[in-house]
């Protein structure tokens, strides 16, 4: 997984995808904050909201705060027939292959002034159109792979022979528009397919785009209910946003945005909800490093051991890892300072087998 988590945003024309994406790029972090990061026109980088950073920065009198970042990739040109070259065709597919997860924007509002590409509002039909396009694109990839592996299997290659039945099963399912993530493949089988970067193998969530006056209470919106039911069946998540409201928030300062959200009865923006849902979908957590120079959030996958977490900062720290000095954020915040936490025996030394927890405030000891 890339250092910056990447989520691809897909959707049919006129569902509010571009409005949402433009709001994301407006709210976007300064590209200059991210080393080696040239932002293409279809990528928006945003800070991952985390109130714990400010608490740590105050405690350690840090000169700067570096939040975790998330990249949103706008995948344009998705229409029925895209896998066969309709719209921008396969151009969008090359963008989306690299992302960690896919967020599908679904139109859940009526507006006679905004025509729908299919002539009516039907969220489940829209989901199906996109699902079919992604399945067809994957089918093409897997069939090419099968042709190659078949030849190798004939020569008696053990790995190729093991892979053949997996490819055949995937082809059967994709032909029936069943995404790879829903087939029930084992870890080992998924590993065989890993280098293909299959679109339908990626975790996926749904973004129900509602009208401005419904975002605080969408209980009467039948479209949203249908998307939520569909997402629940897939074991996925549905995030409800109003792309228009996100566009308005993007123009405001942090204080103005907080007041605006309160006025319309919301506790957080749709973008923040989307970031949290993406984190949860991918099983991600943050640990922190803090000191007078900077307070820094680092993103890792749940279950990551201390040396590999250290590798996020620098490969040398992973190679020369001795141990990690750790205090949990909650305990540290309750103590008010590192000194008090240490006096109370809450700071601990952990070795190579330690599994990092969300909110670990960490100092790595290493030698090069």
N, C-alpha and C positions, 0 to 999 in steps of 0.2 A: 504494500500500500504506500502511496506517495506520502511525503511529509505533510503536504496539505491534502486533506481529505477532499475528494472530488465527487460531486453529485451532478449527474446529467439531467437537465430539465427537458422533458419531451411533452408534446401536446399537438393537437390538430390546430390549423389556423383559426383565429378568432375565438379562442377559448380563454384568452387573458394571459397566455404564456409570455408574450413579449413585454406586456405591462409589468408582470411580476419580475421578469428578468431585468428589465431596465431599473426597477426599484432596487433590486439587489445590487446592481453595479453602481447606482447612485449612492447607496448606503455603504458602498464598498470601502475597504481599507485602502490606505495609501499604498500603491503598488511598490513604492520605494522602500517600504518597511520590510519587504520580503526579498531576501537575497536571491539572485539568479532567477528572478521571476519576471519574465516579460509577459504582460497580460495581452492575450489576443483579444480582438474585438468581441469574441463570443464567450469570454471568461470573466466572471466577477469574483473577486476575493473578498470575503467578509470575515470580521473577527467573530470568534465564538464567544457569546456572552457568558461571563462567569464572575459573579460578584465577589468571589473569594480572592481574586487578584488584587483588588483595591485594598482589602483588609491586610494582605501580606505586604503590599508595597508601602503602606503606612507604617506597619510594624517594623519593617527592615529599612525604612527611609530610602527606598529604591529610587534611583534617578529616572528609571523608565519601566513601563509595563509592556510585556510582549505576550499578547493573548494567543491562543491557538487560532488557526485560520482554517476556513473552509472555502473551497473553490466550487463555484457553480458554473457549469458549462451549458450554454444555450445550444440545444441541438435543433437547428433550423431544418425546414424542408420536409417535415414528416407529414405525408399525406398517404391516402390509400394508394398502393402501387409503388411506394418509395423503394422497396427492396428490388423492384424491377427497373428502377431509374426514374420513376415519376418524381415531380418536385425537384428537390436538389439530389434526390436519389441517394446513391451510396456515399456521397460526400459526408452526410450527417453520420453515417455509420462509422466512419473512421474516427470521428470525434468521440463518439459514445463508447467505443471499444475500450478506451483507457480509463473510464470513470469507475469509481468504487460502488456507486449505487445509482439508481434511476428514480427520479421523481416525476410522476406523470400528472400534468395539470389537466383537470377535467372541468368543463363548463357546467356550473350548477346554478345559473341565473337566466331569467328570461329578459330579453331586451330586443324589441322589434327593430331598433336601429342598428343592431349588430347581427348581420346574417351569419348563420352557421353553415359551414362548408357542406354539411349533409342535409341542410334545409329544415332541420328541427332539432330540439334539445333532447338528447338521449344519452346520459352519461355511460351506460353500460355498452351501448353500441360504439361509443367513442373509444372506450377501453379496449373493446374487441378489435377495432380497426388497428390500433397501435400494437396490440398483442400479436395480431396476425402478421403485421409488417416485421416485427422483431423476430418472430418465429421463422418467417421465410428467409430473412437475412441469415439467421443461424443455420438454417437447413442447408443453405448454399455452402456455408463454411464447413459444416460437418460432412457433407457429401464429398467435397474436395479432399478432406482429410481421409475419408474412407477409401477413396480411390488409391491414395498413396500407401495407406497402411495395408490394404489388400495385397499389394505386390510384395511388401516386406514380409507379411504373414506367410505367403506362399513359400518363401525361402526358409520357413521354419522358425523365424524369430519369435521367442517366447512372449515378449512384451506386446508385440504387434498382435499375436494371436489372442492375448487376453483383452486387448482393446477392442477388437472387432465386434464382439457381442454388445459392448457398451455403446459403440457408435450406431449399431443397428437399432438398438432400443431408443436411443435419442432421436434418430431419424424418424422412427415410427411415431413417436410422441409429437415431434415438431410438425410432422405432416398433418396431425390432428389439432394443431395450434395449442399444444400443451407446452408451457415454458419449461426449460430445463430445471429451474428451481423447484418445480412442482412434481417432478418425476419420482423423487425419493431415492436419488442415487447415494451410494455410500461415499464417505470421505475419499476412499481409495479411487473410486470411479470418477469422482469430480476432479481429483488430481490428474487423471489421464487427460482431462479436457482443458486443464488450466490454461495452457499456452494458447488455446483458441480464443480466449477472452470472450466467451459467448455472452451475448446481450441478455438473453433470457435466464442466464444463470445468476445474474447480478441481483442482489436484494433490491426490492422495489417498494416504493410507497406512493400513495395517491394524494394529490393536492386538490381539494374541492374548492373551486373559485366561486364565491357567492357575491350577491349584490351588497353594496355598502351598508344598507339598512338591516341586513340580516346577519352580519358577521358576529355581533354580540349575542344573538339568539337565533340559531338556525334550526330550532326544534321542529318548526313547521315546514322545513324545506325537504320535500320528498326526494329530490335529486340527491341531496347529501346522504339521506338515509340509504339509498340504493348503493352509493359508492362505499359507505361504511360497511354495509353487509357484504359487499363483494370483497373488500379488503380483509374483513374478518375471516372469510372463507379461505383466503390465500395465506392467512397468518401474517398479514401485513398491516399497515397503519394508514389511516386517513387523516390528513391535517386540513382543517378548514381555514381558508384565508379569503380576504377580499383584495384582489390585486390592485384595485383602484386606491384603496386605503393605504396599502403598502407604498404606492407611488407618492401619496401625500406625505406619509411619515418620512420617506427618504429625503424630502426637501427640508425637514425640520431639524433643529438642534436637539440634543439628547433631552434637555429639560422640556422643550416644547413638545417633543414626541411623547414624553411620559404624561404630560398634562392632557394632550390630545387623546391618548389611549384611555385615560381615566374618564374623560368626558363621554366617550362612546361606550364605556362599560367593559373595557378589556384590561387585562393585567399585563399582557405582553404582546409584542407585534407578531404577525404571521411569520415573518422571517425567523424570529427567535424560536417559534414553535417548530418551524421546518428544520432548523439546525438541530434542536434537541431530538426531534424524531429521527433524523438521519444518524445522529450519534448512537441512539438506542438501537436502531436497525442494524448498525454495523458493529455493535458491541464494543463501543469505544469509551475510554475514560481519560481523565487528565491527571497528571501529577505535576508538582511545581518545584522549581528551584527559586530561591529568593536570597537576596543580599543587597548591599548598598548600590551596586551597579544596576541591577535589574531584577524584577520579578517576572518569571517566565512560565507559561503553561505549556506542557508537552503532551501530545496526544498519543496514546498507545491502545492496543487491543486488550480487552479484559483477559487476564490469564498470563500476561507478559511477565517474565522473570526480570529481576533487578538488572543483571548485566545487559540484557537486550534493551531494556528501557534506557539504560545509560548510553547505549549505542545511538539512540535518537539524538543525543547531544553531540557526540563525536565517536567515531569508530575506535579511536585510541582509548577512550574511557571504558568501552566494552572489553577491549583486548586486555587492558591492564587492571580490570576491576578487582578491587580487594574486598570492600564491603560498602554498604549504603547506610548512612545515618538518616533515620526517618522519624518524623513525628507527624501524627495525623493532623490535618487542618483543623478539624473540630476541637481536638484537645488543645492545640496551639492557640486557637482563637479564644478558647475559654480561659487559658492561662494569661493571655495578653502579651506574652513575650517568650522568646526561645529560652531565655535564662530561667524563667519560672518553670517552663515545661521540663527543662533538664533537672532542675532541683527536685521536681516531683517524680522524677524517674520515668517520664513519658517519652523521652527520646530514646530510640533503641538502635542497636546495630544489627543489620540483616546481611546474610550471605548470598551466595550465588543462586540458591534455590528459592529465595523469597519471591512470592508472587505480589506484584505491585497492586495497591488499592487506589481507588479514586480518592483524590485529595491528599495523597502522601506528599509532605513537604520534605524534600530529599537533598542530601549532600552526598555525592559519590566520592569515595576514596579510591584512588587508583595509582598505579605507577607505570611509566612508559619505558 
